[in-house]
């Protein structure tokens, strides 16, 4: 049907961590910047059900569409925009709603999108940090979505000496089963200075803004901040390039 | 932009450390830089300007002026980009987009094959570019791994008895 409509295949990328504060929006914002650096175009959707003023996708990217998840009307709006758009990728930041509420909503959303006739490939970004709850949440999503999507595990806030919760011995059997069943691509993000991250969220600026000194915030124009943002972005881009097969349509 | 010692990225630290170990040869400016070419490129690759790199080297004993340094780098590191203007401000890594080139359609010369749509050609070109970029990134990462030049003998602890 998509061929009949003259559509090109698209990739839907969304985060799957029910736990808040693991860096979902940060990873998604960096990913949006990575897409902008390639020939692929991405349509951005802020689907965080919590209507935040700072640090959300819409605040970082003015062109992002605000469509809160957990509402039934968002399916149609997103579908309408996707049909009209020539973008290669749909980047949907889902926010940190509780898994038991978000997963059933997502299942319906997935069904509606798949039945639309669009040729869609799906990628779930499982963002995990040092907290075991983040890894448990990804496993929970995996057991629900099964192999309907491709998986990328993002080891966020990677630091020497601090193990990712994905490597926690308590979860070893589940993680091994997950790896065997889905063969996820695993990438790691370097540790970022907490003050930089905090200020970027408060001031609604992206890594690109800081790295290229496009922000007017004096603290974020400091040389060490500029350098840190540039280094972090460069390394994150390298990691996304490694996972390109499941991040691009 | 001066970068304090404790805020220097690992690539710059590697470069200055290596340079410091070869301080005796620092008067041979061109040769010293040539020997450190991979490290210089790494530091440049993560987004540092040449001026920032020169400032760090100067602190470690490099005696040349920035003008000389820039001229040498242009000659050594960028032989294929000699026509490009040497600027101290860099474009962000990997943001330049390649112009779509007309590619030969595999199998399209024979009849019976439909031409690929424009978007598919563009996607294939971009994927090929990202494949090359990933390979370069892997090589860069491998270079950053320390080479085993020092192998201490196995420590045998004193027995308890």
Interface residues (C-beta under 8 A of the other chain):
Chain A: X8 X37 X38 X39 X40 X88 X208 X211 X212 X223 X224 X226 X227 X228 X230 X231 X233 X234 X235 X237 X238 X241 X242 X244 X248 X249
Chain B: X1 X2 X3 X4 X7 X9 X45 X46 X47 X48 X92 X93 X94 X95 X97 X98 X100 X117 X119 X120 X122 X123 X125 X126 X127 X130 X131 X133 X134 X137 X141
